[in-house]
């Protein structure tokens, strides 16, 4: 079984370091494909000093989909892999062997797309719903877009279609069987990150404003 992990990075080096360290306890072997989207805080230099993954570097931010498409092309559409999972660099993984267990649920329940329970996204308050089942495994109409386990075909053909116009926080499961496993937790504390990484978020806001002004 061959597994490809995709991570896009951009600044927030302390979060990237922590996520990479926690990923070692996921319970399975994997090939890690990392694309840096124009970091300016030392992230790029740190990544270049490591040797545990395949590294791609963009000198400027080209966006999430451009980054993922670049990885898809370089890996020849993930043809050598059985499973592919996208993991955001600002996630925390307190559950050991979480990826091994997620793959087992994926196979045993015949899912097309499966996500762990992401704290901060699966809040039951209009976002991704909480799971109401005895085994904590549920079929849902949409999942958080930050941690998606699926097949190479999904990443090559279906991934862009589910985001529609809502950005990358939520992926809509039209036509596919999508699920969440509540016992496998991932942490994503957006408010804490905004407080700790103010320059990153101010930079992001400036770039989004410039992009909006150019388009409209």
C-alpha positions in Angstrom: 0.0 0.0 0.0 1.5 3.3 -1.1 0.3 6.6 0.3 1.0 10.1 -0.8 0.6 13.0 1.6 0.3 16.5 0.2 1.1 19.6 2.3 1.2 23.2 1.1 3.2 25.6 3.3 3.3 29.4 3.5 5.0 31.1 6.4 4.0 30.1 10.0 7.1 28.0 10.4 6.5 26.9 14.0 3.2 25.3 12.9 4.8 23.6 9.9 7.6 22.1 12.2 5.0 20.8 14.7 2.8 19.3 12.1 5.7 17.5 10.4 6.8 16.1 13.7 3.4 14.9 14.7 2.9 13.3 11.2 5.6 10.8 12.1 3.1 9.1 14.5 0.4 8.5 11.9 0.9 4.8 11.9 1.8 4.1 8.2 4.6 4.8 5.8 4.0 7.5 3.3 5.7 9.7 0.6 5.4 13.4 1.6 5.0 15.9 -1.2 5.5 19.5 0.1 5.0 22.7 -1.9 6.0 26.0 -0.5 3.8 28.8 -1.8 6.1 31.8 -1.5 7.1 31.8 2.2 9.0 34.8 3.5 9.7 33.9 7.2 12.4 31.2 6.9 10.0 28.4 6.1 11.6 27.9 2.7 15.1 27.7 4.1 14.1 25.3 6.8 12.4 23.0 4.3 15.4 23.0 2.0 17.5 21.7 5.0 15.3 18.7 5.5 15.4 15.4 3.6 12.3 13.6 4.5 10.1 14.6 1.7 9.8 15.8 -1.9 10.0 19.6 -2.0 8.6 22.0 -4.6 9.1 25.7 -4.3 7.1 28.6 -5.7 8.8 32.0 -5.4 5.4 33.6 -5.0 2.0 32.6 -3.8 0.1 31.0 -6.7 -2.8 29.7 -4.6 -3.8 26.3 -3.2 -5.2 24.8 -6.4 -2.1 25.8 -8.5 0.1 24.2 -5.8 -1.9 21.0 -5.7 -2.0 20.8 -9.5 1.7 21.2 -9.6 2.1 18.2 -7.3 -0.4 16.2 -9.4 1.6 16.9 -12.5 5.0 16.1 -11.0 3.8 12.8 -9.5 2.3 11.7 -12.9 -1.2 12.0 -11.4 -0.3 9.8 -8.4 -0.4 6.7 -10.6 2.0 4.9 -8.3 -0.1 5.4 -5.2 -3.2 3.7 -3.7 -4.3 6.6 -1.5 -3.7 10.4 -1.4 -4.4 12.7 1.5 -4.1 16.5 1.7 -3.0 17.8 5.1 -2.8 21.5 5.9 0.4 22.7 7.6 -1.4 24.3 10.5 -3.1 21.1 11.7 -2.3 19.3 14.9 -2.6 15.5 15.3 -3.1 14.4 18.9 -4.4 10.9 17.9 -1.6 8.5 17.3 -1.9 6.1 14.3 -4.7 8.4 13.0 -3.9 7.9 9.3 -3.7 4.1 9.6 -7.1 4.1 11.3 -8.6 6.5 8.8 -7.5 4.3 5.9 -9.1 1.2 7.6 -12.4 3.0 8.0 -12.2 4.2 4.4 -11.8 0.7 3.1 -14.3 -1.0 5.4 -17.1 1.5 4.7 -16.4 2.0 1.0 -16.0 5.8 1.2 -15.0 7.9 -1.7 -13.7 10.7 0.5 -13.0 10.6 4.3 -11.9 13.2 6.8 -11.0 13.0 10.5 -13.0 15.1 12.9 -11.5 18.6 12.7 -11.9 20.6 15.8 -12.6 24.2 14.7 -14.3 23.1 11.5 -16.7 20.3 12.7 -18.5 22.5 15.1 -22.1 21.7 14.3 -22.9 25.4 14.0 -23.6 25.7 10.3 -20.3 24.2 9.3 -19.4 20.6 8.9 -22.0 18.6 11.0 -21.3 16.6 14.2 -21.7 12.8 13.8 -24.8 11.2 15.3 -24.1 7.5 15.2 -23.1 4.7 17.6 -19.7 4.1 16.0 -18.8 7.8 15.5 -18.6 7.3 11.7 -21.1 9.3 9.6 -22.0 10.0 6.0 -22.1 13.8 5.5 -23.0 16.2 2.7 -19.8 18.1 3.0 -16.4 17.9 4.9 -13.6 20.2 5.9 -11.3 20.8 3.0 -8.1 20.6 5.0 -7.6 16.9 5.5 -9.1 14.7 2.7 -8.3 11.0 2.2 -9.2 9.6 -1.2 -7.8 8.0 -4.3 -5.5 9.4 -7.0 -8.5 9.6 -9.3 -10.3 11.9 -6.9 -7.4 14.3 -6.6 -6.8 14.2 -10.4 -10.4 14.6 -11.5 -12.9 15.5 -8.7 -11.1 17.7 -6.2 -11.7 21.2 -7.7 -15.4 20.6 -8.3 -16.4 20.3 -4.6 -15.1 23.6 -3.5 -17.4 25.7 -5.7 -17.3 29.4 -4.7 -16.9 28.9 -0.9 -13.1 28.8 -0.8 -11.1 25.9 0.7 -12.7 25.5 4.1 -15.4 23.1 3.0 -15.6 20.4 0.3 -19.1 19.5 -1.0 -19.7 15.8 -1.6 -22.1 15.9 -4.6 -22.2 12.4 -6.1 -19.7 10.9 -3.8 -19.9 9.0 -0.5 -18.1 11.3 2.0 -17.6 10.7 5.7 -16.1 11.9 9.0 -14.7 9.7 11.8 -15.3 11.4 15.1 -12.8 9.4 17.2 -9.9 10.5 15.0 -9.3 14.1 16.0 -7.4 16.9 14.3 -7.0 20.3 15.8 -7.3 23.6 13.9 -7.5 26.7 16.1 -7.9 29.6 13.7 -8.3 32.3 16.3 -5.1 31.2 18.1 -3.2 31.2 14.8 -4.4 34.7 13.9 -3.2 35.9 17.3 0.2 34.2 17.0 0.8 34.9 13.3 -0.5 38.4 12.8 1.9 39.4 10.1 0.9 36.3 8.0 -2.8 37.2 8.2 -2.2 40.9 7.5 -0.2 39.9 4.5 -2.9 37.5 3.3 -5.5 40.3 3.7 -3.4 42.7 1.7 -3.0 40.2 -1.1 -6.7 39.3 -1.2 -7.6 43.0 -1.4 -5.2 43.6 -4.3 -6.6 40.5 -6.1 -10.1 41.7 -5.6 -9.3 45.2 -6.9 -7.7 43.8 -10.0 -10.7 41.5 -10.7 -13.5 44.0 -10.0 
